[in-house]
Amino acid sequence: MPNRLAQSNSPYLLQHKDNPVDWYPWGPEALSRAKTENKPIFLSIGYAACHWCHVMAHESFEDPATAAYMNEHFVTIKVDREERPDIDGIYMEAVVSLTGSGGWPMSVFLTPDGEPFLGGTYFPPSPRHGLPSFKQLLEHVERLWREERGKVLEAGKALQDQIKTSNVQSPMSEGTLDKKNLDNAVMALAQAYDWQGGSWGRAPKFPQPMPIDFLLGRATQDDKLALDMAKHALAAMARGGMYDVLGGGFSRYSVDDIWLVPHFEKMLYDNAQLARAYLHGYLVTKDEKFREVSERTLDFVHRELRNEGGGFLSSLDADSEGEEGKFYVWSLEEVEKEIREPEIRDLFVAAFGVTQEGNFGGKNILQRTKSDDELASQFDLEPSTLNERLEAARATLLSARTRRIRPGTDDKVLTSWNALMLIAFAEAGRYLKRPDYIEIARRNADFLLGDLHPGDRLLRSWRAGRAEHNAYLEDYAALILGLLALYQSDPEPRWYAEAEKLAAEMLEHFSDPAGGFFDTRDDHEELITRPKDLQDNATPSGNALASTALLQLAAFSGNGDWLDLAEGMLASIQATASRYPTSFGQWLCAQNWAMEAGREIAIVFGGHQDLLTTGLLDVLWNEWRPFDVVAVSGFPPPAGSPALLTDRPLKDGKATAYVCRNFVCQLPINDAKGLEKQLLKT
């Protein structure tokens, strides 16, 4: 018989609706019952694509005896971390404090007042690897609650106080931005860089799109060390394994140091940030391989993670048919069966090192093992013929893969993750001259502004026609940036006007008087603390995104208060960011933006058929301009346009460009070559 989760809208919670555990969703009913019955709470947090969440559910939550014990002695609550990052963040901090590490599934025991006193992640059904069984853990907590409740309550209170103290962090102190901190960050990244495997850290190895994007921004300022690291990291991941060389897109992380064996789940937020990093890598280096990875990743999202309304779906599961990675791996026999032309098959097998024994449980994860030059020499092929044959093999295997049973899809739409992807599609459409990408971005923005902002507030999550949960700071700030990116690709004033409207809501409801912003609205439900997370994780922190958004809005609007607020936030975090750059990558991107003081460029034109406008825009978007903002409008600018367009008349009745920097403007220009010269000078 289904439990209370059957009424939920979250795909993760619905995965557990038939467990014999008497699960509650987070809410007043569960918390009230815990207080009334004076029982401890078992809080389980995970997400739909989480492999080990599935494992623990099968081993423990589907077991009738374990479920009966949980139901007798605990109030049990399930939380989708993606819908409720506030709850996840608070209790993750508790688990890390208790154990030194965290992850999902997260298993936390709380007092009836919500204070955490014991926790961990995955627990097996029988003792192994130094872990007690989950049943032993339950029995231990039940005994503590029955026999040593005073100590438990005391421990819970102490841990809650610790969490509250850390959330009163607000290190938003006065200071001046110093470019030396950016130099120090580059050196810190270089000292920690893995020049053998690529990127930073050891297994499990996670992609680092924010530090890479920071380095690419530095590369446009002639920082060769930054460029070398960014290129190496992008090339290492693009070989395949964690990157899906057939269908495009990236898995969550690699279980080894060489990006070969992924944890096969595909998350929207990873692919949004990585598609953009590869786009920027292409624009800086002109390496066509980086362009290919960016486009194939965006094409994967369009093909497999998009609903009919234009929203982007959250993730693909790691498992299919109960087996991790089964959808993606190949035996030698399967490759030989599908690719019938010997000259194409032999080339593909050599390129990707496909063998009988395989590299993953008797199957092959596809990763390039030979370069184009090595293959051209081995098979005596011209580069064009080599590429044609490899592309033919890729298309053949991708088509064959579509006949397999697909991994499950988490089909909820999350505002901030969608906004990150909105930025990627909008920028790619602009720089790669892909109007189809811009149309995808337009539809996504319409969806977010309609279905996820139905009244006086933005909401976090949408699924099956139902939007719910207050949006968080990261949702507001990311959507502002998404709309500004779209406005520069598709200069409809409503995109900009909506960005300013969201900024006003963000400032009104999230501001911290001590500086910066809280993660939750001022009318959000009361938790054991009001979170304010400054560190970038797999996604940028809300405060880092907010500082970036305010910088860009200030450039468009001339609002000095927004600029001062953003620079104050950046000044207070800059020293920490330079010491721990992989944990503050978005902050570094924002500080680099602020320190570079990019150009404000306005273009006005006389009519929709003004072909000169296209020539001016071609000059603008022929290279990456990471620190500039661009406003384009017919003359006169309609209501809702940014102040940057104010008092910008046509010169000689023709399309005209205005280029300004540091409060100094060049003469208005209305020919493409003249604009190009001005951009080189400023």
N, C-alpha and C positions, 0 to 999 in steps of 0.2 A: 504493500500500500504506500503510495507516495507520501513523503513528509512535507513539512511546511515550505520547503524550497520549491515545490511545484508551482507556486504562485509568483516566483521570481522571474525577472526578465534577463538575468545574467546567464549566458551559456555555461559558465563555470558552475554556478549554483545549480542550474538545471541538470548538470552531469551527476549531481548527488541527490536528486529528488527521490530516487528509489532506494537509497541506503536505508538499512534498518535503524541507523542513528536518527534520533529525534532532533534533527538540525533545525535551528532558527536562523533566519537572516539577521544581520545586525539591526537592532532597533529597540524601542522601549519595551516591547513585550518580553523579549528574552532577558533584558537587564532587570526588569521588574520581577520576573519569576525568580531570578537568582537571589534577589534581595528578600523576597517573600519566603522562599524556602531555605535561605541561608546556605546556598550551595556554591562551590567554586565554578567558574566558567572555563570550559575548554574552547579556546578560540583557534580555529583552523583557517589559515589564509593561503590562497593559491591563485591560479589562473588557468584558463581553459587549455592552453597549449603546453602546460607544464607536465613533462614526462613523469617525474618522480611524484607529482601530485596524484597522477593516475595510479602509480604503483602502490602508494600508501592507501589510497582509496580501496583498491582491489584487495590488498592484504589485510587491512584492518577495518575500514569503515563498512565494507560489505560483509564482514564476518558477524553472524548473529550473536555469538557469545560476547565478542568485544563490544558490539553495539549495545547489548543489554546492560553491560557493566557501565558504559558511558552514560546511558539513559538513567540509570539508577542513581549515580553519584554526582553527575555534573549537569549543568546547563550547557548545551553544545551550540556553538555559533559558527557559521561559515561566512567568509568574506571573500569577495572577488577583489584582489588587490588593485586591479586595473580600474575598477569603478570607484574604489574607495582608497586612494593613495594616502589620505590623511590617517586612516586607521592603520594601514599597512606601515606607514612611516613611523608612527608612534611606537607600535609594538615591535617593529624591526629593531629600533634603537634599543628597546629593552632586551631583546634576544641577543644582540651583539654585546651589550653590557654584561649579560649573564654568561655568555659562552665564548665570546671573542670573534664570532663569525655569525653570518645569517644566510638566508636563502629560502627557497620555497620547495615543498610545502613548509609553511611556518606553523609551529605548534606552540601555543602559549597558554599558560594557566593564569587566570585572573581571579581576584577577589570579587565578590558581588558588586563592589563599587568600581570595577574595571581596572584595578591596580594590578599590574603584572608581578608575579613572584617566582615563576619558573618557566623555562621555555627552551625550545630548540627548533630543529627543522624536521627532517625525515627520521622516523623511528621504525625499525623493522618489526616483523611479527614475532621473531625470536632473536635472542641476543646474538650480535655479531659485530665485528669491526669495532669493538670497544663500546658499543651502544647497548643499552638495555632494550628489551623488547617493549613495544608500545604498551602491552598489557601490564608489564612490570612498572612502567612509568605511571600508568593510571593508578595502580594499586599503591605506589609510593605516595602520590599526591593525595589520594583519598585518606591514607593513614596520617599524613602530615595535617590535613585539614581536620581530621577527627581528634588527633591527640596533641597537636602542637599548633593550634590555630592562632594563638597569640603571636608566636614567632613568625608565622606565615603573614599575618596582617602587618606586623612590624616591617618585615622584609618588603612587602608590597608597597607600603607607605614610603619607605626609604628609596625604592627604585622609582616610584612616581615623582618624588621630590627631585631626584637626579635628572629625570627626563625634563621636568619643568624648568630646572636650572639651565639645562643645555638649550632649551627653546627660548630662554630669555636672552639668547646669545646676542642678537642684534649688534654685531660688531660694526655698526654704521657710524663710525666716528669721523671727525673732520680730518681732512688731509688733502694733499695735492697729488694729482696723477703724475707718475714718474715713469718715463719710458724705459728706464733701467730695469724695471720689474719685468717688462716684456723680454728684454735681452736675457735676463736671468731665467725666465721661463723656457726660452729656447735652449739654453745651456742645460737646464735640468732635464728637459726632454731628451737631449742628445746623450747625456750621461746615462740615462736609463734605457736607451733605445736598444732593441735586439736586432743587430745588423745581420744575424743569421736567419732567423725566422720571420722577422718583420714585425713592426709595431712595438708595443710595450707589454711587459709582464710575461709571466709563464702560465703554463696550462693550469686550469682552463683559461683560454685566451680570448678576450673579448675585443671586438672592434672598437676603435677610438676615433669616431668621426669628428668630434669637436676639436681635440688637439690637432688632428690632421688639417681641419679647416683653418685653424689659427695659423699653422705653419704655412699653408698655401697663401693666406693673406700676407704673411711676412715675406713670402717669396716674391710677391708683387712689389715689395720694397727692397728688392735685390739682396735678400738674405739667402745665400747659397746653401748654408747648412740646413736651414728650414726646408728649402726645396728638396734637398737630397733625402731627408727623412720622409717627407710627405710622399715623394715619388716611390721610394722603396716600400713604404707601408702599403700604398695602393696597389703596387705591382704584386706584392706578396699575396695579398688577399684575392687578387683577380685570377690567380692561377687555377682556382677551383677548389672543391672540397667544401669549405664554408660558403663559397660562392657557387651557385648553381649554374654550371657552364651550359646546360641545355636550356633551361627555362628562364634564367635570370633570377635575380634576388639573392639575398643572403640569409643564412641561418643565424641563430642567436649567438653562438660562440663556437670555438674549436676546443675539443678535449685534449689536443696536443699543441706543440709549439710551432707547428708548420702549417696550420690552417687546413689540414687534410680531413680529419674526422670531425664533423660538426655535431653539435646537438641540434637535430634537424628541424626544430620548430622555426618558423619564419614569422618575425614580428614586424608590424607596420612601421613602428618607430625606428627600428634599425634600418630598414630599407629606405625610409624617407631621408634619413641623415646621410646614409652611404651613397645613395643616388646623387645627392647634392655634392658630397665630397668628390665623387668621381667626375661630376660635371665640372667643378672648379679645377680639379686636377687636369682635365682635358684643356680647359681654357688657358691655364697657365703654361702647360707643356706642349700642347697640340698633339699629344699622344692619342692616336685614334683608338687604341685599346681602351683607354679610360672613357672615351665617349661611348664606345660600344657597351661597356659595363653599365654606365649610367642609363642609357636608353633601354637596355634589356631589363634592367631592374624596374624602371618605370613601366615598361610594357608588361612585365609580370604583375605588377600591382594593378594596372588597368584590366588585365585579363582575369586575374584570380582573386583580387581583394577589393572589389568595387561592387556596390549594389546598384539597382536600377535608378535610384534617386540621385546618385552621384556621390554618396558617402563611401569612405574607404573602411574596409573591415579590419578587425584587429590583428588576426593571426591565422596561420595554418599550424596544425598540430604536428608534433614530431613523429607521431605513430600513425600507421595505417595497418589495418588487419591485425591489430594488437602487437605490431612489431615496429620498433624504432627504425626509421630510415628506409623501410622497405620500398617505399614509392620511388626513391632516388637512386638506388644502387643497381649495378648490372653485373651479371656473369659474362664471361667471355663468350659462352654459347649464345646468350641473348643478343649480344652485340653482333655476332656473326650471322645470326638468324635475320636480324632486322636490316643490316647493311649488306646488300647482296653483291654490290660491285666490288670485286677484290681490290682494285686500286684505291678506292675510297676507304674500304674497311681496314686495309693494312696500314694506311696512313693514320687513321683515327686511333687504332690500337697502339701504334707507336707513339703518337702524340700524347696520349693519356695513360700510357703504361698499363694497359688492360692485360691482365694475366689470368691464367687458370686458377691459381690459388687466391688471387684478389688481395685487397688490403683492408677488408672489413668483413670478417666472418665468412670468408669464402666468396664474397662479392667484391665489386670494384666501385669505390667512390671516385668520380672522375676529377682528376687534377692534372694539369699540364705537367709533363715530365721532360719534354723536349721543346726547345725554342723553335721558332720559325726557321731560323738559319740552319739549325741542326737537321730539321726535317727536309728542308730544301736540298741540302747536300746529300742526305741519305737517299732520297727518292728522285733526285735530279729534276726538281720542279721549279718553275718560275713562281715568284711570290703570288701572283694573281691566281694561278692554277691551284696552288697550295691552299689559299684562302677559300676558293670556290669549293674544293673538295671537303675541307673541314666543315664549311657551312652546310653543305649537302648532308654530311653525316649527322651534324647537330640537328638539323631539321627532321631527318628521318627518325632519330631516337626520341626527339621531343614528341613527335606525332605518335610514336609507339607508346610512349609513357602516358599519354592521355587516355589510353585504354585500361590503365591500371586503376585500382581502387584508390581514390584520393584520400589524403589525410583530412581529418575533420577541420572545419573552419569555425573560428569564433567570429560570429557575424555581427557583433555589436560595433557601434560607431562611437569612438571617443574623440572629444573635441580637440584636445591638444595634439594627439597623434595625427589626426586628420589635418590639422593646421601645419604640422611639420611637412606632411606630404604635399599640401597645397603650395607651400613655398617651393618645394622641389619641382613640381610640375610647372608652376608659373615661371620660374627661372629658366628651366630647360626649354620651355616654349619660346621664351624671349631670345636666348642665346643660340639655340640650335635651329631657330626658324621653323618651329613645329607648331603650327596653329592648332593641330589636334590636341596637343598638350595644354595649350591655353584654354581650349574649350573644356577639357576635363577639369582644369582648375576653376573655371567659371561655375561649372555645375556643382562642384564641391563647395565653393563659397556660398552659392545659393542654398544648398542643403543645410550648411551649418548655420547660416543666418536665419533660415526659416524654421527647420525642424528642431534645432537645438537652442534657439533663442525665441521661444514662442511668446514671451511676455516681457516682464521688466527685468529679466535676468537670463544669463547664459546658463545652460545646463551641461552636465558632463558626458552623459551616456545616452545613446539611442539604440533601440532594437525593436523590430517588428511593430513599427508605428508608435512606439512609446518612448518618450524622453524622460529622464529622471536624474536625480542627484544634482545638488548645487555644483556649478563649475568651480574649479580651483584657480588659484593665481596662474598656474602654468597654462590653463585653458584660455584665459583672457589674454595673457601676454603672447602666447603662440598664435592665436587667431589674429591679433593686431598685426603681427609680423607677416602672417599669411596674406592678409588683405593688402598690406603695403606692397608686398611682392607682386600680387596680382595687379594692383593698380599700375605698377610700372610696366607690366606686360600688356595690360588691357585697360587703358586709361579712362575708365568710367568713373566719374566722381563719387558715385555711391560707395565704391569700395573704400575710398579714402574717408568719406564721411562716416561710414560704419566703424572704421578703425578708431577715429577720434571719439565716437560715442562709447565704444568699448573701453577706451582709455579713461574716460570720465567715470564710468562704472567701476573700473579697477581702482582708481585713486580714491573714490568715495568709500568703497566697501572693504578694501584689503590693506590700506595703509597702516603702518606701524608708526606711532608717534616718535618712537626712538630712531626711526630711519628704515627705509625699505618697506617691505610688505610681508604680511602674514600669508600663509598658504590657503587659508579658509576665509570665507566672507564673515563680516561682522555679525550676521544673523544665522550663521551655521550652528548646527547642534553642538551642545557643550560636550567636549571630550575631556580627558584627564589633563590635557594641555592644548593650547592653540599652537599648532605646528608652524615653524618657520625654518624651512630647510634651505640652506645656502649652497650646499654641495651639489655639483652636477653628477648624475649617475648615468644610467643607460639613456636617459633623456635629460635635457637641460633643466636645471632648477628653475622654478618659477621666478625667483628674484633675478637670476641671470637673464632670462628672457625679458623680464620687465625692464631691466636697465637697457637692453638692446632696443626694445620697442620705443622707450622714451627718447633715446638718442635719435632714432630715425624720425619720430614724430616731431621732435624739436627742429630737425633740419627742414622738414616740410613746412612747418607752421611758424617757425621763429619764436616759439614759446620758451623763454629763458628759464622759467621755473622747472619745466620738464628736463631741460639740459642740466640744470644745477642738481636736481634730484638724482638723475642717472649718474652724473660724475661723482657725486658724493658716495653713492653706493659702490662705485668702482674703486674709488680711492681707499675705502675702508677695507676692501677685500684683496687689493692688489698684492700685498706682501704674501698673504697666504696662497693666493693663486700662483704666484711665481715659484713658490716652494713645492707645491703639489699640483703641477699643471694638468696631469691626467684626471684630476678630480674637479678641476675648475676650468675646463676647456671653453665653455660658452662665455664665462666671465672674461677670459683672455681675448676671445674674439671681440667682445664688446669693448674692452679697453683699447684694443688695437684700433677699432673703429673710431673711438673717441680721440685717441692720440693722433691719428692720421689726419683728422679734420678734413674729410672729403669734400667734394664739390656738390653744390646745389645747382641742378641744371633744369631749366624750364624751356619748353618748346611750345610755341603757339602757332596755329595755322588758320588759314582763312576758310577752308572748306574741306569736306571729306575726300575730295578728289585731288587734293594738293599733293602731287607726287613728290615735291621737294621734301615734304615731311618724311617720307619713307627713306629718302637719301640721308637725312639727318639722323634718323633712328638707326640706320645701318651703321653709321659711324659710331654711334653710342654702344651698340651691342655687338661689335666685332671683337671685343675682348672683355674679359671679366673686370668689372669696376666695383670692387667689394666695398668701397667706402663712399660712393656717390649715391645721391638720390635724384630721381628724374620725375618730373611732372610734365605731362603732355596734355594739351587741350586745344579745342577750337577757340576762336576769339569771337566775343569775350568769353572767359571761363564761366561755366554754369555754377549755380549754387552748389555748395558742398565741396568745391575744389580747394586744394591746399593754398595757404597764403603765399606760397612760393610763386604762384602764377599771377599774383596781384600786380597791377601796374606794369604789365609786360605787353606793350602794343606790338602790332605787326610792323616790321620794317619794310617800307616800300610795298605794302600790301601782300607780302609773301610770308611763307612760313619762316619763323625766326627762332633762333636759339639764344638763350642767355646762360652764361657760365659764370658762376660765382664761387668764391672760396674765401673763408676767413673774413667775411664782410666786405670783400672787394670783388667787383664784377667786371668782366671783360665787356668790350663793346658788343652789342647785339650783332648776330651774324646770321645770314640766311643762305649760305651755300655749304655743302658737305665738306669740301676741302678746307674751307676756313674754320669750320668747327673742329676738324681733326687737328689743325694747327693749334687752336686754343687749348684743346685738351692736352696736347703735348707740353704746352707752356705752363699750365696751372697745376 
